[in-house]
C-alpha cells in the first residue's frame, strides 16, 4: 500500500529485486503517483484482489489491529496473506554475498522509544562520521530504509524506528538495539499502554540483538532489561539512567548533575562533562547522550572519540534548537515538543523562560506540567487551545497571543538579559500549521526577521 514515501520506496525496491509490485492507496493522488511510477494499481481492500499475492506490505500509517484493521489488512488476514512493512523487508534482505569478503561485517543500530529517538539516532550517526566510520542514517529520519546504499566494509546503518514500524515488521535483527524511554503516546493505535510497550519490546525480542541499550528510568525499561539479562553482570544489556547512579556489576551509563559516567563491572570506565555541550541542553538531552554513548561504545568507539563527536553536534531542528542569541536573550525552537512529557523536558532545560505554547491540545491538556513551570517567567499562548491552556496555568503570568507572530513579538519585547524565549507547544500543530516542522520554521523566521538576521 503506497500512501507516503515508504510505500513507493518498497514498491520500487521490490521491482528492482525482480518482484512484481501491485499497489493501492486510499487517495487518488497516491494512486496516481504509483501509476506514474509504472506500478499496477489494484483495489486491495477487496479479498479477491489479494489472491495470488505473496505478501501485503503496508506503510506505517496504516492501522493493522487497533483501533481497527484497515480494510486491506483485514482482507489480507482473511486470505492468509502475510502482512509486513518496509522495515521487515529491509532486515530480510540486508546481508549480501559480498559481506563474506568484508574484514568487518556491517552493523545495524536501531533506536526506539517515546522521546529522544531522533536526537539519539542523529547523535550516533554524527559521532560515527566524526570518528571516520562509514555510516548511513535511515528510517524515520534521513533516507527510507530501502533507499540507502549497500553498506561497505565496517559500515554502520543507524535507524530510528517508531512503534508503528516495530509493531508490524516480520524481521527485526539489529546488532545494537536502543530503548530510550517510555511515556504514553499513540495509545489508540496500540490498544493501550501495554500494547504500546509490546510494540517497542519486539525490537529486542524478535531477533535478539548482540547489545541492548535500555533506559531503566521507567518500570517498562527496568522490566525489559531484567527480561534480557541472564545475570546481574550480563554486559550484553547496557542500562541507562538520568535519575540514579548505576554502578552495579553490569555495563551501565548514567548522567547526574550534567556529568555522564560509564561503569563496567563496578568500575568507572569513562566520563564526559555534558554541561557545556550546546547541542545537548537539559536532562532529556543528557538521557539521549547516555543512550548514544552506550551504543557507540558497543560499536567500539573510545570515550574520547565520543566526546569529540558530542562537542561538535549542533542538535536537530525543532528539538531544543538554539535559533539566535541577542542582547543576552536566547531563542530556542522545540516545536517537536508536541506532548506534555516532551514539553516538560524542555521547560527544565533552561532558566528564566518566556514560554510560547499552544496549538491543538491533546487529551488532558497541560495540567500535568504544573510541577515543571518553576522557571517560566510568563507564558504566551497560541492556537486553538490557547484559552483552555490559560485556565490550567493557575497563577502563572500569561498572555493569550493567538498567533505565532504576536507571541514572538510580545515575548521579545518583554524578555531581558539571561532569559530564554522558548517554543515548546505541548500541543499538535494542525490547527495553524501542517506539521511541527512548519511551526518551528515560522518561529525561527519571525525571530530572525525581528533581529535583522539572515534567514
C-alpha positions as CSV (number, residue, x, y, z in Angstrom):
1,X,0.0,0.0,0.0
2,X,1.6,3.2,-1.2
3,X,0.4,6.1,0.9
4,X,3.5,8.1,1.7
5,X,7.2,7.6,0.9
6,X,7.7,4.1,2.4
7,X,5.1,2.5,0.1
8,X,6.5,3.8,-3.1
9,X,10.1,3.1,-1.9
10,X,9.1,-0.5,-1.1
11,X,7.4,-0.9,-4.4
12,X,10.5,0.3,-6.3
13,X,12.8,-1.9,-4.2
14,X,10.6,-5.0,-4.9
15,X,10.6,-4.3,-8.6
16,X,14.4,-3.8,-8.5
17,X,14.7,-7.2,-6.9
18,X,12.7,-8.9,-9.6
19,X,9.3,-9.0,-7.9
20,X,6.0,-7.6,-9.3
21,X,4.6,-4.8,-7.1
22,X,0.8,-4.3,-7.0
23,X,-0.1,-1.0,-5.4
24,X,-3.1,0.6,-3.7
25,X,-3.6,3.9,-1.9
26,X,-6.8,5.3,-0.4
27,X,-6.2,8.6,-2.0
28,X,-6.5,9.3,-5.8
29,X,-3.2,11.3,-5.5
30,X,-1.4,8.4,-4.0
31,X,-2.6,6.0,-6.7
32,X,-1.7,8.5,-9.4
33,X,1.9,8.6,-8.1
34,X,2.2,4.9,-8.0
35,X,0.8,4.6,-11.5
36,X,3.2,7.3,-12.8
37,X,6.0,5.1,-11.4
38,X,4.8,2.3,-13.6
39,X,3.1,0.1,-10.9
40,X,-0.1,-1.9,-11.4
41,X,-3.0,-0.4,-9.4
42,X,-5.5,-2.8,-7.7
43,X,-8.1,-2.2,-5.0
44,X,-6.5,-4.3,-2.3
45,X,-9.4,-3.8,0.1
46,X,-11.3,-6.5,-1.8
47,X,-10.4,-10.1,-0.7
48,X,-10.3,-11.4,-4.3
49,X,-7.7,-8.8,-5.2
50,X,-5.2,-10.4,-2.8
51,X,-5.4,-13.9,-4.3
52,X,-2.1,-14.8,-5.9
53,X,-0.2,-12.2,-3.9
54,X,2.7,-13.4,-1.6
55,X,2.7,-10.5,0.8
56,X,1.0,-7.3,1.7
57,X,3.5,-4.5,2.5
58,X,1.9,-1.5,4.3
59,X,3.1,1.9,5.2
60,X,3.5,2.8,8.9
61,X,0.3,4.9,9.0
62,X,-1.9,2.0,8.0
63,X,-3.6,0.5,11.2
64,X,-3.4,-3.3,11.3
65,X,-5.1,-4.0,14.6
66,X,-6.2,-1.0,16.7
67,X,-8.4,0.9,16.7
68,X,-9.4,-1.4,13.9
69,X,-7.6,-3.0,10.9
70,X,-7.6,-1.2,7.6
71,X,-9.9,-3.0,5.1
72,X,-6.9,-4.1,3.0
73,X,-5.1,-5.5,6.1
74,X,-8.3,-7.3,7.2
75,X,-8.7,-8.7,3.7
76,X,-5.1,-10.0,3.7
77,X,-5.5,-11.6,7.1
78,X,-8.7,-13.3,6.0
79,X,-7.0,-14.6,2.8
80,X,-3.9,-15.8,4.8
81,X,-1.6,-13.3,3.1
82,X,1.3,-12.3,5.4
83,X,1.4,-8.6,6.3
84,X,4.7,-6.8,6.6
85,X,6.3,-3.4,6.2
86,X,9.4,-1.9,4.7
87,X,11.4,-2.4,7.9
88,X,10.7,-6.1,7.7
89,X,11.8,-6.2,4.1
90,X,14.9,-4.3,4.9
91,X,16.1,-6.8,7.6
92,X,15.2,-9.8,5.5
93,X,17.2,-8.6,2.5
94,X,20.2,-6.6,4.0
95,X,23.1,-9.1,4.0
96,X,24.6,-10.0,0.6
97,X,27.2,-12.5,-0.6
98,X,29.7,-9.6,-0.8
99,X,29.7,-9.5,3.0
100,X,31.8,-12.7,3.0
101,X,34.7,-10.6,1.6
102,X,34.5,-7.9,4.3
103,X,37.0,-7.8,7.1
104,X,34.3,-6.2,9.4
105,X,30.7,-7.1,8.6
106,X,28.3,-4.1,8.5
107,X,26.2,-3.5,11.6
108,X,22.7,-2.0,12.2
109,X,21.9,0.1,15.2
110,X,18.1,0.6,15.7
111,X,16.7,3.2,18.2
112,X,13.2,3.2,19.5
113,X,11.4,4.8,22.5
114,X,8.8,7.6,23.1
115,X,11.0,10.7,23.3
116,X,14.5,11.5,22.1
117,X,14.7,8.9,19.3
118,X,15.6,11.4,16.5
119,X,18.3,13.2,18.5
120,X,19.8,9.9,19.7
121,X,19.8,8.5,16.2
122,X,21.3,11.6,14.7
123,X,23.9,11.9,17.5
124,X,25.1,8.3,16.9
125,X,25.3,8.9,13.2
126,X,27.2,12.2,13.7
127,X,29.8,10.6,16.1
128,X,30.4,7.7,13.8
129,X,31.2,10.1,10.9
130,X,33.3,12.3,13.1
131,X,35.3,9.2,14.1
132,X,35.9,8.4,10.4
133,X,33.4,5.5,10.2
134,X,31.1,4.8,7.3
135,X,27.6,5.5,8.5
136,X,24.1,6.0,7.0
137,X,21.0,7.5,8.6
138,X,17.6,6.0,7.8
139,X,14.1,5.1,9.0
140,X,12.0,7.9,10.5
141,X,15.0,10.2,9.9
142,X,17.2,10.5,6.9
143,X,16.5,8.2,4.0
144,X,14.0,5.4,3.6
145,X,15.4,2.1,4.7
146,X,15.0,0.7,1.2
147,X,16.7,3.7,-0.4
148,X,20.1,3.5,1.3
149,X,23.3,2.4,-0.4
150,X,24.6,-1.1,0.3
151,X,26.9,-0.8,3.3
152,X,30.6,-1.3,2.8
153,X,33.3,-3.0,4.9
154,X,32.6,-2.0,8.6
155,X,29.7,0.3,7.6
156,X,27.0,1.1,10.1
157,X,23.3,1.8,9.4
158,X,21.6,3.8,12.1
159,X,17.8,3.5,12.1
160,X,15.2,5.4,14.0
161,X,12.1,3.2,14.4
162,X,8.7,4.1,15.6
163,X,6.3,1.8,17.4
164,X,4.2,1.7,14.1
165,X,7.3,0.2,12.4
166,X,8.4,-2.2,15.1
167,X,4.9,-3.5,15.8
168,X,4.4,-5.0,12.3
169,X,7.9,-5.8,10.9
170,X,8.2,-9.6,10.4
171,X,12.0,-9.4,10.8
172,X,13.9,-7.3,13.3
173,X,17.5,-8.2,13.7
174,X,19.7,-5.2,14.7
175,X,23.1,-5.7,16.1
176,X,22.6,-3.0,18.7
177,X,19.1,-2.1,19.8
178,X,18.3,1.1,21.9
179,X,15.2,1.7,24.1
180,X,15.4,5.4,25.2
181,X,12.3,5.7,27.4
182,X,8.5,5.2,27.5
183,X,5.6,7.6,28.1
184,X,2.0,7.5,26.9
185,X,1.7,8.1,23.1
186,X,-0.2,6.5,20.2
187,X,-2.3,4.6,22.7
188,X,-5.3,4.3,20.3
189,X,-3.1,2.7,17.7
190,X,-1.8,0.1,20.2
191,X,-4.9,-0.6,22.3
192,X,-3.4,1.0,25.4
193,X,-0.1,1.3,27.2
194,X,0.6,-2.4,27.3
195,X,0.2,-2.7,23.6
196,X,2.4,0.3,23.1
197,X,5.2,-1.2,25.2
198,X,4.8,-4.5,23.5
199,X,5.4,-2.9,20.1
200,X,8.6,-1.4,21.3
201,X,9.7,-4.6,23.0
202,X,9.5,-6.5,19.7
203,X,12.8,-4.8,18.6
204,X,14.6,-6.7,21.4
205,X,12.5,-9.9,21.4
206,X,12.2,-10.9,17.7
207,X,15.9,-11.1,16.7
208,X,17.9,-10.8,19.9
209,X,20.4,-8.0,19.4
210,X,24.1,-8.6,20.4
211,X,23.8,-5.5,22.6
212,X,20.7,-4.0,24.1
213,X,20.8,-0.4,25.4
214,X,17.9,0.1,27.7
215,X,16.7,3.2,29.6
216,X,15.7,2.0,33.1
217,X,14.1,5.2,34.5
218,X,10.6,3.8,33.8
219,X,9.2,0.5,35.1
220,X,8.8,-0.8,31.5
221,X,12.5,-0.3,30.7
222,X,13.5,-1.8,34.0
223,X,11.4,-4.8,33.3
224,X,12.8,-5.1,29.7
225,X,16.4,-5.0,31.0
226,X,15.6,-7.7,33.5
227,X,14.0,-9.9,30.8
228,X,17.0,-9.6,28.6
229,X,19.8,-10.1,31.1
230,X,20.8,-13.7,32.2
231,X,22.7,-12.5,35.3
232,X,23.4,-9.2,37.1
233,X,26.8,-8.9,35.4
234,X,25.4,-9.7,31.8
235,X,27.0,-6.9,29.8
236,X,25.0,-7.7,26.7
237,X,22.5,-5.4,28.4
238,X,23.6,-1.8,28.9
239,X,21.4,0.1,31.3
240,X,20.9,3.9,31.0
241,X,19.6,6.4,33.6
242,X,19.4,10.1,34.3
243,X,17.7,9.6,37.7
244,X,20.1,7.3,39.6
245,X,23.6,6.1,39.8
246,X,24.2,2.8,38.1
247,X,27.4,1.2,39.4
248,X,26.5,-2.5,39.6
249,X,28.3,-5.4,38.1
250,X,27.0,-5.0,34.6
251,X,27.6,-2.3,31.9
252,X,26.0,1.0,32.8
253,X,25.9,4.6,31.6
254,X,24.2,7.3,33.6
255,X,24.2,11.1,33.9
256,X,23.9,13.1,37.1
257,X,24.2,16.9,37.5
258,X,25.5,17.2,34.0
259,X,28.2,14.5,34.1
260,X,28.0,11.3,32.1
261,X,29.6,8.3,33.7
262,X,30.3,4.8,32.3
263,X,30.7,1.9,34.7
264,X,31.6,-1.6,33.8
265,X,31.9,-4.4,36.4
266,X,31.5,-1.9,39.2
267,X,34.4,0.4,38.0
268,X,34.3,3.7,36.2
269,X,35.4,3.3,32.5
270,X,34.7,6.8,31.1
271,X,33.1,10.1,31.7
272,X,32.1,13.3,29.9
273,X,31.1,16.7,31.2
274,X,27.9,17.5,29.3
275,X,27.2,20.9,30.8
276,X,29.0,22.9,28.2
277,X,27.8,21.0,25.1
278,X,25.5,23.4,23.4
279,X,23.8,20.9,21.1
280,X,22.7,18.8,24.1
281,X,21.0,21.1,26.7
282,X,18.9,19.8,29.5
283,X,18.3,16.4,31.3
284,X,16.3,15.0,28.4
285,X,19.3,15.5,26.1
286,X,21.6,14.1,28.7
287,X,19.5,10.9,28.5
288,X,19.9,11.0,24.7
289,X,23.6,11.4,25.2
290,X,23.7,8.4,27.5
291,X,21.9,6.2,25.0
292,X,24.1,7.3,22.1
293,X,27.3,6.9,24.2
294,X,26.3,3.3,25.1
295,X,25.5,2.4,21.5
296,X,28.8,3.9,20.3
297,X,30.8,2.0,23.0
298,X,29.1,-1.2,21.8
299,X,30.3,-0.3,18.3
300,X,33.9,0.0,19.6
301,X,34.4,3.8,19.8
302,X,36.6,5.1,22.6
303,X,35.2,7.6,25.1
304,X,37.4,10.5,23.8
305,X,36.1,9.8,20.3
306,X,32.6,10.0,21.5
307,X,33.2,13.2,23.5
308,X,34.7,14.9,20.4
309,X,31.5,14.0,18.5
310,X,29.3,15.3,21.2
311,X,31.1,18.6,21.2
312,X,30.7,19.2,17.5
313,X,27.0,18.1,17.4
314,X,24.7,21.0,16.6
315,X,21.4,19.4,17.5
316,X,18.4,18.7,15.3
317,X,16.0,21.3,14.0
318,X,12.9,21.8,16.2
319,X,14.4,19.9,19.2
320,X,15.9,22.3,21.7
321,X,17.4,24.1,18.7
322,X,19.1,27.4,19.5
323,X,17.9,29.8,16.8
324,X,19.6,33.0,17.9
325,X,21.2,34.9,20.8
326,X,20.9,38.7,21.1
327,X,21.2,41.2,24.0
328,X,21.6,38.3,26.4
329,X,18.4,36.6,25.3
330,X,18.4,33.1,23.9
331,X,15.8,31.9,21.4
332,X,15.1,28.2,21.3
333,X,12.9,26.2,18.9
334,X,11.5,23.0,20.4
335,X,8.5,22.7,18.2
336,X,8.8,18.9,18.3
337,X,7.6,19.1,22.0
338,X,4.1,18.2,20.9
339,X,3.1,16.5,24.2
340,X,3.3,17.2,27.9
341,X,6.2,14.9,28.5
342,X,8.5,16.4,25.9
343,X,7.4,20.0,26.9
344,X,8.3,19.2,30.5
345,X,11.8,18.2,29.5
346,X,12.3,21.5,27.6
347,X,10.9,23.5,30.5
348,X,13.5,22.0,32.8
349,X,16.4,22.7,30.4
350,X,16.6,26.5,30.6
351,X,16.4,29.2,33.3
352,X,14.1,32.2,33.2
353,X,11.8,31.1,30.3
354,X,9.3,33.1,28.3
355,X,7.3,30.2,27.1
356,X,5.4,30.0,23.8
357,X,2.8,27.2,24.0
358,X,-0.4,26.1,22.4
359,X,-1.9,24.7,19.3
360,X,-4.2,21.7,19.0
361,X,-4.2,20.4,22.6
362,X,-4.2,16.7,23.4
363,X,-6.3,14.8,25.9
364,X,-5.6,16.0,29.4
365,X,-4.4,19.5,28.4
366,X,-1.3,20.8,30.2
367,X,-2.3,20.3,33.8
368,X,0.4,17.8,34.3
369,X,3.0,20.5,33.5
370,X,2.3,22.3,36.8
371,X,5.4,20.9,38.6
372,X,7.7,22.0,35.8
373,X,6.8,25.6,35.5
374,X,9.2,27.0,38.1
375,X,11.5,28.6,35.5
376,X,8.7,30.1,33.5
377,X,8.5,33.9,33.8
378,X,5.5,34.2,31.5
379,X,3.5,32.1,29.0
380,X,2.4,33.3,25.6
381,X,-0.4,31.1,24.3
382,X,-1.3,30.5,20.7
383,X,-3.7,28.4,18.6
384,X,-6.9,26.5,19.1
385,X,-6.2,25.6,22.8
386,X,-4.9,28.9,24.0
387,X,-7.8,29.7,26.3
388,X,-8.1,26.1,27.6
389,X,-4.3,26.2,28.4
390,X,-4.8,29.6,30.1
391,X,-7.3,28.0,32.5
392,X,-4.8,25.4,33.5
393,X,-1.9,27.7,34.3
394,X,-3.1,28.8,37.8
395,X,-1.5,32.0,38.8
396,X,1.3,31.9,36.2
397,X,1.6,35.2,34.3
398,X,0.3,34.6,30.8
399,X,-0.9,36.3,27.6
400,X,-3.4,34.9,25.0
401,X,-1.4,35.9,21.9
402,X,-3.3,33.8,19.4
403,X,-0.7,33.7,16.6
404,X,3.0,32.9,16.5
405,X,3.7,36.4,15.1
406,X,2.1,38.0,18.1
407,X,3.5,35.7,20.7
408,X,7.1,36.2,19.4
409,X,6.6,39.9,19.3
410,X,5.3,40.1,22.9
411,X,8.0,37.7,24.2
412,X,10.8,39.6,22.5
413,X,9.6,42.9,23.7
414,X,9.5,41.8,27.4
415,X,12.5,39.4,27.5
416,X,15.5,40.6,29.5
417,X,19.1,39.5,29.8
418,X,19.6,36.0,30.9
419,X,16.2,34.9,29.7
420,X,15.2,32.3,27.1
421,X,12.3,32.6,24.7
422,X,11.2,29.0,24.3
423,X,8.8,27.5,21.8
424,X,7.7,24.2,23.4
425,X,4.0,24.0,22.4
426,X,2.8,20.9,24.3
427,X,0.3,20.5,21.5
428,X,-0.1,19.4,18.0
429,X,0.3,21.9,15.2
430,X,-2.6,21.0,12.9
431,X,-4.8,24.0,13.8
432,X,-2.4,26.5,12.3
433,X,0.4,24.5,10.6
434,X,0.6,21.3,8.5
435,X,3.2,19.8,10.8
436,X,5.5,20.7,13.7
437,X,8.4,21.4,11.3
438,X,6.5,24.3,9.6
439,X,5.5,25.7,13.0
440,X,9.2,25.6,14.1
441,X,10.3,27.2,10.8
442,X,7.8,30.0,11.3
443,X,9.0,30.7,14.8
444,X,12.6,30.8,13.6
445,X,11.7,33.0,10.6
446,X,10.0,35.6,12.8
447,X,12.8,35.6,15.4
448,X,15.5,36.1,12.7
449,X,13.5,38.8,10.9
450,X,12.9,40.8,14.1
451,X,16.5,40.5,15.0
452,X,17.6,41.5,11.5
453,X,19.4,38.2,11.0
454,X,19.7,36.3,7.7
455,X,17.1,33.6,7.1
